[in-house]
Amino acid sequence: DKKAKQFRLAGSHIREAYRLIDLRQMFHRWWNNCVRMINQEVAENADWLRRVRFVFRPWRSYAHEQAHLKRMEVVTLENKLRFDRMMVEAEEAAQQLMKLNQERAERLRLEELKQKEEEKERKLAESRRQLKLEKDKERRAILSHQREERRKRVKKEMKRMKKKYDKEWEERTVKAFQRAKDKINAFIESPENKIAIDIRFEKLKKSFFMNPSPETA
């Protein structure tokens, strides 16, 4: 039925309207209660502050002063600890620096000693080299003198040997010529060899006057 539906819908709207009205009224009551409670709490806090102000202010000053003193004591203690730590670190750094300086001085001393030893060794080596050069120079001079003397002796000996050889050669040559001459004279003067000499002379004469041939050309 259309009218029944409209009536039910109207009833639903009316119920929703009453529900919203009740909800708004409840919200206003809640809001007013909240405002009253907040005002009461603020008033109570203000009254509490008013009543405890004269007692709280000296306590707060005292507590602030004690806290400041405590904080200053802690800061002083921390400063003392930091200063002690800095002193220990500075002492350790100073000891380390002294140790490094000692090591550096020792290293420089060792390097200086090493340089002195190297300089000494270098000078000694230079002296040895100079001495060796002098000895070599002296030895070369001696060898050169000995070679010169030996060359002079050899030259003198060669001259003497040449004279002796020339003399000996001359004597032997003379003797050889004399022996050959004697042999030739003996051969020529010997009656047994006269026929052989004549035969050979005839052959030589014949070969001399013979016409040339390819074998004798």
LOMAR-39114 format. One record per residue (C-alpha): x, y, z; residue in three letters. Coordinates in nm, 3 decimals. Layout:
<pts>
PT,x,y,z,aa
PT,X,Y,Z,ala
...
</pts>
This chain:
<pts>
PT,x,y,z,aa
PT,0.000,0.000,0.000,asp
PT,0.138,0.336,-0.103,lys
PT,0.005,0.526,0.194,lys
PT,0.137,0.267,0.437,ala
PT,0.478,0.292,0.278,lys
PT,0.463,0.672,0.304,gln
PT,0.353,0.646,0.666,phe
PT,0.634,0.407,0.751,arg
PT,0.883,0.633,0.575,leu
PT,0.754,0.935,0.763,ala
PT,0.784,0.746,1.091,gly
PT,1.141,0.651,1.006,ser
PT,1.225,1.015,0.931,his
PT,1.068,1.128,1.260,ile
PT,1.263,0.864,1.456,arg
PT,1.587,0.968,1.285,glu
PT,1.512,1.334,1.364,ala
PT,1.449,1.256,1.734,tyr
PT,1.768,1.044,1.743,arg
PT,1.976,1.328,1.599,leu
PT,1.813,1.578,1.840,ile
PT,1.896,1.351,2.135,asp
PT,2.250,1.303,2.005,leu
PT,2.301,1.681,1.969,arg
PT,2.171,1.742,2.316,gln
PT,2.395,1.470,2.456,met
PT,2.693,1.625,2.272,phe
PT,2.610,1.970,2.418,his
PT,2.584,1.826,2.765,arg
PT,2.916,1.642,2.718,trp
PT,3.079,1.959,2.588,trp
PT,2.946,2.167,2.880,asn
PT,3.068,1.903,3.126,asn
PT,3.411,1.901,2.960,cys
PT,3.428,2.281,2.978,val
PT,3.326,2.278,3.342,arg
PT,3.573,2.006,3.428,met
PT,3.855,2.184,3.240,ile
PT,3.772,2.511,3.411,asn
PT,3.764,2.334,3.744,gln
PT,4.098,2.165,3.673,glu
PT,4.253,2.493,3.566,val
PT,4.111,2.662,3.872,ala
PT,4.242,2.386,4.097,glu
PT,4.587,2.404,3.936,asn
PT,4.589,2.780,3.970,ala
PT,4.479,2.758,4.330,asp
PT,4.741,2.488,4.396,trp
PT,5.008,2.704,4.241,leu
PT,4.887,3.000,4.445,arg
PT,4.899,2.800,4.768,arg
PT,5.237,2.627,4.706,val
PT,5.413,2.922,4.536,arg
PT,5.564,3.060,4.857,phe
PT,5.679,2.711,4.957,val
PT,5.785,2.590,4.610,phe
PT,5.986,2.896,4.512,arg
PT,6.254,2.861,4.788,pro
PT,6.265,2.484,4.728,trp
PT,6.303,2.540,4.356,arg
PT,6.582,2.791,4.417,ser
PT,6.750,2.549,4.655,tyr
PT,6.703,2.256,4.415,ala
PT,6.829,2.469,4.127,his
PT,7.131,2.575,4.331,glu
PT,7.204,2.218,4.437,gln
PT,7.159,2.094,4.084,ala
PT,7.390,2.372,3.965,his
PT,7.646,2.281,4.232,leu
PT,7.616,1.914,4.144,lys
PT,7.649,1.994,3.777,arg
PT,7.951,2.215,3.847,met
PT,8.101,1.937,4.059,glu
PT,8.048,1.688,3.778,val
PT,8.190,1.935,3.528,val
PT,8.487,1.998,3.757,thr
PT,8.542,1.626,3.801,leu
PT,8.513,1.573,3.427,glu
PT,8.754,1.860,3.369,asn
PT,8.994,1.712,3.622,lys
PT,8.969,1.369,3.462,leu
PT,9.015,1.521,3.115,arg
PT,9.309,1.728,3.243,phe
PT,9.464,1.419,3.404,asp
PT,9.406,1.224,3.084,arg
PT,9.556,1.509,2.882,met
PT,9.856,1.519,3.118,met
PT,9.902,1.142,3.084,val
PT,9.868,1.168,2.707,glu
PT,10.107,1.465,2.705,ala
PT,10.356,1.272,2.919,glu
PT,10.323,0.969,2.692,glu
PT,10.360,1.195,2.387,ala
PT,10.665,1.359,2.547,ala
PT,10.817,1.018,2.623,gln
PT,10.737,0.904,2.271,gln
PT,10.891,1.225,2.134,leu
PT,11.199,1.177,2.351,met
PT,11.220,0.818,2.234,lys
PT,11.186,0.929,1.871,leu
PT,11.449,1.200,1.927,asn
PT,11.681,0.944,2.086,gln
PT,11.620,0.702,1.801,glu
PT,11.676,0.982,1.550,arg
PT,11.996,1.089,1.729,ala
PT,12.112,0.726,1.741,glu
PT,12.024,0.683,1.374,arg
PT,12.210,1.002,1.285,leu
PT,12.506,0.887,1.494,arg
PT,12.506,0.548,1.321,leu
PT,12.472,0.714,0.982,glu
PT,12.758,0.949,1.068,glu
PT,12.969,0.654,1.182,leu
PT,12.872,0.468,0.866,lys
PT,12.964,0.770,0.655,gln
PT,13.295,0.800,0.839,lys
PT,13.362,0.430,0.787,glu
PT,13.265,0.460,0.422,glu
PT,13.488,0.769,0.389,glu
PT,13.766,0.583,0.563,lys
PT,13.716,0.281,0.338,glu
PT,13.702,0.509,0.036,arg
PT,14.022,0.685,0.136,lys
PT,14.185,0.349,0.209,leu
PT,14.067,0.214,-0.126,ala
PT,14.190,0.533,-0.294,glu
PT,14.525,0.498,-0.116,ser
PT,14.543,0.134,-0.223,arg
PT,14.450,0.229,-0.576,arg
PT,14.712,0.506,-0.581,gln
PT,14.966,0.267,-0.432,leu
PT,14.873,0.006,-0.691,lys
PT,14.901,0.267,-0.965,leu
PT,15.240,0.374,-0.831,glu
PT,15.350,0.012,-0.810,lys
PT,15.216,-0.056,-1.159,asp
PT,15.387,0.256,-1.286,lys
PT,15.709,0.155,-1.112,glu
PT,15.673,-0.201,-1.239,arg
PT,15.609,-0.074,-1.593,arg
PT,15.911,0.155,-1.563,ala
PT,16.120,-0.135,-1.436,ile
PT,15.986,-0.361,-1.709,leu
PT,16.047,-0.091,-1.967,ser
PT,16.398,-0.040,-1.835,his
PT,16.452,-0.414,-1.829,gln
PT,16.317,-0.445,-2.183,arg
PT,16.541,-0.161,-2.293,glu
PT,16.839,-0.318,-2.121,glu
PT,16.750,-0.658,-2.260,arg
PT,16.700,-0.506,-2.606,arg
PT,17.041,-0.339,-2.577,lys
PT,17.197,-0.663,-2.459,arg
PT,17.024,-0.860,-2.732,val
PT,17.123,-0.601,-2.991,lys
PT,17.479,-0.607,-2.865,lys
PT,17.472,-0.985,-2.855,glu
PT,17.320,-0.995,-3.204,met
PT,17.595,-0.764,-3.331,lys
PT,17.855,-0.981,-3.166,arg
PT,17.691,-1.298,-3.301,met
PT,17.656,-1.138,-3.646,lys
PT,18.024,-1.046,-3.646,lys
PT,18.110,-1.393,-3.529,lys
PT,17.872,-1.545,-3.785,tyr
PT,18.006,-1.325,-4.064,asp
PT,18.360,-1.409,-3.966,lys
PT,18.274,-1.780,-3.934,glu
PT,18.079,-1.770,-4.261,trp
PT,18.363,-1.593,-4.436,glu
PT,18.612,-1.848,-4.306,glu
PT,18.388,-2.140,-4.400,arg
PT,18.314,-1.986,-4.740,thr
PT,18.682,-1.945,-4.807,val
PT,18.744,-2.299,-4.691,lys
PT,18.450,-2.429,-4.899,ala
PT,18.572,-2.241,-5.204,phe
PT,18.920,-2.369,-5.145,gln
PT,18.798,-2.729,-5.103,arg
PT,18.583,-2.694,-5.415,ala
PT,18.871,-2.541,-5.603,lys
PT,19.097,-2.815,-5.482,asp
PT,18.847,-3.080,-5.585,lys
PT,18.797,-2.921,-5.926,ile
PT,19.171,-2.885,-5.979,asn
PT,19.222,-3.240,-5.858,ala
PT,18.941,-3.362,-6.084,phe
PT,19.078,-3.168,-6.381,ile
PT,19.437,-3.256,-6.321,glu
PT,19.360,-3.622,-6.271,ser
PT,19.449,-3.827,-6.580,pro
PT,19.159,-4.066,-6.517,glu
PT,18.904,-3.783,-6.552,asn
PT,19.044,-3.618,-6.864,lys
PT,18.854,-3.848,-7.103,ile
PT,18.527,-3.800,-6.907,ala
PT,18.578,-3.422,-6.918,ile
PT,18.638,-3.428,-7.290,asp
PT,18.325,-3.639,-7.347,ile
PT,18.111,-3.406,-7.142,arg
PT,18.259,-3.104,-7.315,phe
PT,18.177,-3.254,-7.655,glu
PT,17.820,-3.327,-7.545,lys
PT,17.778,-2.973,-7.417,leu
PT,17.923,-2.831,-7.738,lys
PT,17.697,-3.051,-7.949,lys
PT,17.389,-2.955,-7.751,ser
PT,17.487,-2.589,-7.779,phe
PT,17.513,-2.596,-8.158,phe
PT,17.215,-2.823,-8.205,met
PT,16.900,-2.681,-8.376,asn
PT,16.630,-2.585,-8.126,pro
PT,16.348,-2.832,-8.068,ser
PT,16.023,-2.809,-7.865,pro
PT,16.191,-2.995,-7.582,glu
PT,16.492,-2.759,-7.573,thr
PT,16.312,-2.440,-7.666,ala
</pts>
